[in-house]
Amino acid sequence: MSRTVGDPTIVESELARLRRTFDGGRTRGLAWRLAQLAALIRLLDEETERIVSALAADLGRGRHESWLGDIASTRGEAEYARRRLRSWMRRRHTGLPLSMMPGRAFYQYEPLGTVLVIAPWNYPFYLSLGPMIAALAAGNTVILKPSEHAPSSAATMAELLPRYLDPDAIAVVEGAASVTQAVIAQGVDHVFFTSGPEIATHVMRAAAESLTPVTLELGGKSPAIVTGEADLDVAARRLAWVKLLNSGQTCIAPDYVLVQEDLREPLLDRLVSVVTEFRSEETSMQRVIDSRHLGRLERLLDGHGGRVVLGGSVLDDPPSIAPTIVADPDPSSALMQEEIFGPILPVLGVPSLDVAIAFVTARPKPLGLYLFSGSARERERVLAETSSGGVVVNHAAMHCLVPHLPFGGVGRSGMGAYHGKWGFAALSHRKAVLSKPERPDPRFVYPPYTPRVERLLRRLF
């Protein structure tokens, strides 16, 4: 059932319930974990209309975008885990140094306990259920705190998750940031947080009080680099498509483009053309989450020092902004310093790949970096000379949909990674086990030690 939490005693009772379930042992077995993943897949299949309606109410999203961004992506993650979980759970045997022989060494994954998932509003189902998939696959109980800025999605999850999943192992708590603080203060075994770095500092500080480990999926200004070796038509289509998804409210959306100077105008022409084509059957405006966010985007468009080549208009009700392309804004402007999180794409001309790499590395490490180039040499240079959570060559943001790859940030864009086996491992404890036979039990390893035995032990160890 939905829980709107304002009273810490409610948080305490919910956590106590989850701990009793975990301590009872039923979440540890393969069968329970597989059943939860299968039930989550069934939820996504059977409740598609409910999910689409909630996303339309919260974000003004169309049906196809909701399916791609929140349903298909989540279902693929759950199906991937379900098919591979048996293998992930197996013990892994290792070798032994000579000093430890005879014996056996292995490690095995065990669940942590209760995992708190703090989800954002921009992909409310995917960024709630994706971490939950990892937590359930690892055998944990889960307390989910959805974003209060996506209330319809939060209420839908609060109703549906206990209906499909083990209701004694799942809790959904709704409310503002104070709820998050109350849950962390009561103590959990891991905190999984998705949002921005500013809020992450508060979450990490609260978790530090109890030495609770955290996974932080944050964001930042993910750059795209377009070189002279790129196919400009492909680059324009893929950049525009990904940028406009969810009205640009995507943590791994291309935040700005660095393009070889002599290709700037050709790329701008193509971007204007494809954006116009993509929006030909839609309203000219794209809805954003709320008026506060719209005001922030308006501020970014004020005093950037560049040239608006497309869009720039806003609408107050519902809060909306036209897809906007800005040529050569001032690198010191707010538009180029803050994560945009909206359908605004700055495009800057640079004289060379060297300058583009220097521009990127002079700024905080981004969650994603996108290179458009057909040159293997340029690809290897960017991989070797830049640092980011992930890199996509000749596309943008698609690494998020590959469960075989770890997804996570570095530096200011986050810590830890998940998806696929990486999420299972992140929310498990790798327990090391050394098993020794009772015999042989050589006397010389015990004191007192003669000089001759000391020399032998130094060689052995």
C-alpha positions in Angstrom: 0.0 0.0 0.0 1.1 3.6 -0.4 2.8 5.1 2.6 3.1 8.8 3.0 5.6 9.2 5.7 6.0 12.1 8.0 6.3 10.2 11.3 9.7 8.5 12.0 7.8 5.7 13.8 6.2 4.7 10.5 9.7 4.5 8.9 10.9 2.5 11.8 8.0 0.0 11.6 8.5 -0.5 7.8 12.2 -1.1 8.2 11.6 -3.5 11.1 9.1 -5.5 8.9 11.7 -5.7 6.1 14.4 -6.8 8.5 12.2 -9.6 9.9 11.6 -10.8 6.4 15.3 -10.8 5.6 16.3 -12.4 8.9 13.8 -15.2 8.1 16.0 -16.2 5.2 13.5 -16.5 2.4 15.0 -13.8 0.2 18.3 -15.7 0.0 17.2 -18.6 -2.2 17.4 -18.7 -6.0 13.7 -19.5 -6.3 12.5 -16.4 -4.4 14.7 -14.1 -6.4 13.6 -15.6 -9.7 10.0 -15.3 -8.6 10.4 -11.6 -7.9 12.0 -10.9 -11.2 9.3 -12.8 -13.1 6.6 -10.9 -11.2 8.2 -7.6 -12.0 8.2 -8.5 -15.7 4.6 -9.5 -15.4 3.8 -6.1 -13.8 5.4 -4.3 -16.7 3.4 -6.4 -19.2 0.1 -6.3 -17.5 0.1 -2.7 -16.2 1.5 -0.9 -19.3 -1.5 1.4 -19.5 -1.3 2.4 -15.9 2.4 3.2 -16.3 1.8 5.2 -19.5 -1.0 7.2 -17.9 1.1 8.0 -14.8 4.0 9.2 -17.0 1.6 11.3 -19.1 0.3 12.9 -15.9 3.7 13.6 -14.4 5.8 14.4 -17.4 3.5 14.9 -20.4 5.2 12.0 -22.1 3.8 10.3 -25.2 3.1 6.6 -25.3 6.1 5.6 -27.4 8.6 7.6 -25.3 7.1 6.1 -22.1 7.5 2.6 -23.5 11.1 3.1 -24.6 12.3 5.1 -21.6 10.6 3.4 -18.7 9.0 0.1 -19.7 11.1 -1.6 -22.4 14.3 -0.6 -20.7 13.2 -1.9 -17.3 11.8 -5.1 -18.7 15.1 -5.8 -20.6 17.0 -5.3 -17.4 14.8 -7.7 -15.4 14.8 -10.4 -18.2 18.6 -10.2 -18.5 19.0 -10.7 -14.7 16.4 -13.5 -14.6 18.2 -15.5 -17.3 21.6 -15.2 -15.7 21.0 -15.1 -12.0 21.8 -18.8 -11.4 25.3 -18.3 -12.8 25.9 -15.1 -10.9 25.1 -16.8 -7.6 27.6 -19.6 -8.0 30.7 -19.9 -5.8 33.9 -18.8 -7.5 36.9 -20.9 -6.7 40.3 -19.3 -6.7 43.9 -20.5 -6.5 46.1 -20.6 -3.4 49.6 -19.5 -2.7 52.1 -22.2 -1.7 52.0 -21.1 2.0 48.3 -21.8 2.2 48.4 -25.3 0.7 46.7 -27.7 1.2 43.3 -26.1 1.2 40.5 -24.5 -0.9 39.7 -20.9 -1.5 36.5 -19.4 -2.9 34.2 -16.5 -2.6 30.5 -16.3 -2.7 27.9 -13.6 -3.0 25.6 -12.9 -0.1 22.8 -10.3 0.2 23.5 -7.2 2.2 20.1 -6.9 4.0 17.8 -3.9 3.3 18.6 -1.6 0.4 17.2 1.9 0.2 16.5 3.1 -3.4 16.1 6.9 -3.8 14.7 7.5 -7.2 14.4 10.7 -9.3 11.5 12.1 -11.3 12.8 12.1 -14.9 12.5 8.3 -15.5 10.5 7.4 -12.4 9.8 3.7 -13.2 13.2 2.9 -14.8 15.3 4.6 -12.2 13.2 3.1 -9.4 12.8 -0.5 -10.7 16.3 -0.8 -12.3 18.1 -0.5 -9.0 15.4 -2.6 -7.4 16.1 -5.4 -9.9 19.7 -5.4 -8.8 18.7 -5.5 -5.1 16.2 -8.3 -5.6 18.5 -10.3 -7.7 21.1 -10.0 -4.9 18.5 -11.3 -2.4 17.8 -8.1 -0.5 14.7 -6.5 0.8 14.0 -3.1 -0.6 12.6 0.2 0.6 11.8 2.5 -2.3 11.5 6.3 -2.0 10.1 7.6 -5.3 10.4 11.3 -6.2 7.7 13.5 -4.9 7.9 15.5 -8.1 6.4 12.6 -10.0 3.4 11.9 -7.7 1.3 9.8 -10.2 4.2 7.5 -10.8 5.0 7.2 -7.1 1.4 6.4 -6.2 1.2 3.8 -9.0 4.4 2.1 -7.8 3.1 2.2 -4.2 -0.1 0.4 -5.3 1.3 -2.1 -7.8 4.7 -3.2 -6.3 3.2 -4.9 -3.2 0.5 -6.5 -5.3 3.0 -8.2 -7.7 6.1 -8.6 -5.5 6.5 -10.1 -2.1 4.8 -7.5 0.1 6.8 -8.4 3.1 10.1 -7.7 1.3 9.1 -4.4 -0.4 8.1 -1.1 1.1 7.3 2.1 -0.9 7.5 5.3 1.1 6.3 8.6 -0.3 7.1 12.1 0.8 9.7 14.9 0.6 13.4 14.9 1.3 12.8 14.5 5.1 11.5 11.0 4.4 14.8 10.1 2.9 16.7 11.5 5.9 14.4 9.6 8.2 15.0 6.2 6.5 18.8 6.7 6.4 18.8 7.7 10.1 17.0 4.5 11.0 19.8 2.5 9.3 19.8 0.5 6.1 22.5 -1.7 4.6 23.0 0.2 1.3 21.8 3.5 -0.2 21.3 3.7 -3.9 20.7 7.3 -5.0 20.0 8.8 -8.4 19.9 12.6 -8.8 22.4 15.4 -8.9 25.6 16.0 -7.1 24.3 18.8 -4.9 21.7 16.6 -3.2 24.1 13.7 -3.2 26.3 15.5 -0.7 23.4 15.5 1.8 22.7 11.8 1.2 26.3 10.8 1.6 26.7 12.9 4.7 23.6 11.3 6.3 24.8 7.8 5.3 28.3 8.5 6.8 26.8 8.8 10.3 26.2 5.0 10.2 28.9 4.1 7.7 26.3 3.0 5.3 27.8 2.3 1.8 26.3 4.3 -1.1 26.0 4.1 -4.8 25.6 7.5 -6.4 24.3 7.9 -10.0 24.5 11.6 -10.6 25.1 13.3 -14.0 26.9 16.3 -15.2 27.5 17.9 -18.6 28.0 15.0 -21.0 29.9 16.3 -24.1 29.6 15.1 -27.7 32.6 15.6 -30.0 32.1 15.6 -33.7 35.3 15.4 -35.8 36.0 15.7 -39.5 35.9 11.9 -39.7 32.2 11.9 -38.7 29.1 11.3 -40.9 27.3 14.6 -40.2 23.9 13.3 -41.2 24.1 10.4 -38.8 25.6 12.6 -36.0 22.8 15.2 -36.4 20.0 12.6 -36.3 21.3 10.7 -33.3 22.2 13.8 -31.3 18.9 15.4 -31.9 16.9 12.2 -31.2 18.6 11.5 -27.9 18.6 15.2 -26.8 14.9 15.6 -27.3 13.9 12.3 -25.5 12.0 13.2 -22.4 12.4 16.9 -23.2 16.1 16.6 -22.6 15.5 15.6 -19.0 17.9 12.8 -19.2 21.1 12.6 -17.1 23.1 11.1 -20.0 21.7 13.4 -22.7 24.3 15.2 -24.8 24.7 18.4 -22.9 26.8 20.3 -25.5 28.6 19.6 -28.8 32.2 20.4 -29.8 32.5 20.3 -33.5 35.4 21.0 -35.9 35.1 24.7 -36.8 34.7 24.3 -40.5 31.9 21.8 -39.9 30.0 23.9 -37.4 27.6 25.5 -39.8 26.9 22.3 -41.8 26.2 20.5 -38.5 23.9 23.3 -37.3 22.0 23.2 -40.6 21.5 19.5 -40.2 20.5 19.7 -36.6 17.9 22.4 -37.4 16.5 20.3 -40.2 16.2 17.0 -38.2 14.7 18.7 -35.1 12.1 20.3 -37.4 11.4 17.0 -39.0 11.2 15.1 -35.7 8.7 17.6 -34.3 6.6 17.9 -37.5 3.7 15.9 -36.1 4.1 17.2 -32.5 3.5 20.5 -30.8 6.4 23.0 -31.3 6.9 23.0 -27.5 8.2 20.3 -25.2 6.8 20.0 -21.7 9.2 20.1 -18.7 8.5 18.9 -15.2 7.3 22.1 -13.5 7.5 25.9 -13.6 10.5 26.0 -11.3 12.5 23.9 -13.8 11.2 26.1 -16.7 12.5 29.2 -14.9 15.9 27.6 -14.5 16.0 26.9 -18.3 14.9 30.4 -19.1 17.8 31.7 -16.9 20.3 29.5 -18.8 19.1 31.1 -22.0 19.7 34.6 -20.7 23.2 36.1 -21.2 24.9 33.0 -22.7 26.6 35.2 -25.4 25.8 32.8 -28.2 23.5 32.8 -31.2 20.1 31.1 -31.0 19.6 29.3 -34.3 16.4 27.4 -33.4 13.8 27.8 -30.7 14.2 29.7 -27.5 10.5 30.3 -26.7 8.8 29.2 -23.6 5.2 28.6 -22.4 4.1 28.9 -18.8 1.0 26.6 -18.8 1.8 23.8 -19.1 5.5 24.6 -18.5 7.1 24.0 -21.9 10.0 25.1 -24.0 10.7 24.9 -27.7 13.7 22.7 -28.7 16.5 25.1 -28.8 20.0 25.1 -30.5 22.6 27.7 -29.4 25.7 28.3 -31.5 29.0 29.3 -29.7 27.8 30.3 -26.2 30.4 31.8 -23.9 32.1 28.8 -22.1 31.9 30.7 -18.8 28.2 31.3 -19.1 25.7 29.4 -16.9 24.5 27.5 -20.0 28.0 26.0 -20.3 28.6 25.6 -16.5 25.4 23.9 -15.3 23.9 20.7 -16.4 21.1 21.8 -18.7 18.5 19.0 -18.2 16.2 20.3 -20.9 15.9 20.4 -24.7 18.6 23.0 -25.2 21.7 22.0 -27.2 24.8 24.3 -27.3 27.1 23.7 -30.3 30.7 25.1 -30.1 33.2 25.2 -32.9 36.8 24.1 -32.0 39.9 24.1 -34.1 41.0 20.5 -33.5 40.4 17.3 -31.6 43.3 18.4 -29.3 41.3 21.5 -28.2 38.1 19.4 -27.8 39.9 17.0 -25.5 41.4 19.8 -23.5 38.0 21.5 -23.2 36.5 18.3 -21.8 39.3 17.4 -19.4 39.4 20.9 -17.9 35.8 20.3 -16.6 34.4 17.8 -14.0 34.3 14.2 -15.3 30.9 13.6 -17.0 28.6 10.6 -16.8 28.8 10.1 -20.6 31.0 11.2 -23.4 30.0 10.8 -27.1 32.4 10.7 -30.0 31.3 10.9 -33.6 34.1 9.8 -35.8 34.9 7.0 -38.2 38.6 7.0 -37.2 39.9 4.3 -35.0 42.9 6.6 -34.1 40.6 9.3 -32.9 38.5 6.9 -30.9 41.6 5.5 -29.1 42.8 9.0 -28.4 39.5 10.0 -26.8 39.4 6.8 -24.8 43.0 7.2 -23.6 42.9 11.0 -22.9 39.5 11.6 -21.3 37.7 10.3 -18.2 34.0 9.7 -18.0 31.5 7.2 -16.6 31.0 5.7 -20.1 31.8 6.4 -23.8 29.6 5.8 -26.8 31.1 6.1 -30.3 28.9 7.3 -33.1 25.8 7.5 -30.9 24.8 9.0 -27.6 23.5 7.5 -24.3 22.8 4.1 -25.7 25.3 2.4 -23.3 22.6 2.7 -20.7 20.5 0.1 -22.5 23.3 -2.5 -22.5 23.0 -4.7 -19.4 26.3 -6.4 -20.2 28.1 -3.1 -19.4 28.6 -1.4 -16.1 26.7 1.9 -15.8 28.0 4.5 -13.4 29.8 7.7 -13.0 33.3 8.8 -12.0 34.3 11.8 -9.9 31.5 14.3 -9.6 29.2 12.2 -11.9 28.9 9.5 -9.4 30.4 6.4 -7.6 29.7 2.8 -8.1 28.0 1.1 -11.1 25.1 -1.2 -11.8 23.1 -2.9 -14.5 23.3 -6.6 -15.1 25.9 -8.5 -13.1 27.4 -5.2 -12.0 24.3 -4.3 -10.1 24.0 -7.8 -8.6 27.6 -7.5 -7.4 27.2 -3.9 -6.1 24.3 -4.9 -3.9 25.9 -8.1 -2.6 28.8 -8.8 -0.3 31.6 -11.0 -1.7 32.4 -13.2 1.2 35.9 -14.7 1.1 36.2 -18.3 2.3 39.4 -20.3 3.0 38.9 -23.9 4.0 41.9 -25.8 5.5 42.1 -29.5 6.4 43.0 -30.5 9.9 46.0 -32.5 8.7 48.8 -31.9 8.0 49.5 -29.6 10.9 53.3 -29.0 10.8 54.8 -28.1 14.2 57.4 -25.7 12.8 54.8 -23.0 12.0 54.1 -22.4 15.7 56.5 -20.7 18.2 59.0 -20.9 19.6 61.1 -20.4 16.4 64.7 -21.3 15.9 66.8 -19.3 13.5 66.6 -22.1 11.0 62.8 -22.2 11.2 62.6 -18.4 10.8 64.6 -18.6 7.6 62.3 -21.3 6.3 59.2 -19.4 7.2 60.5 -16.2 5.5 61.0 -18.3 2.3 57.6 -19.9 2.6 55.5 -16.8 3.3 
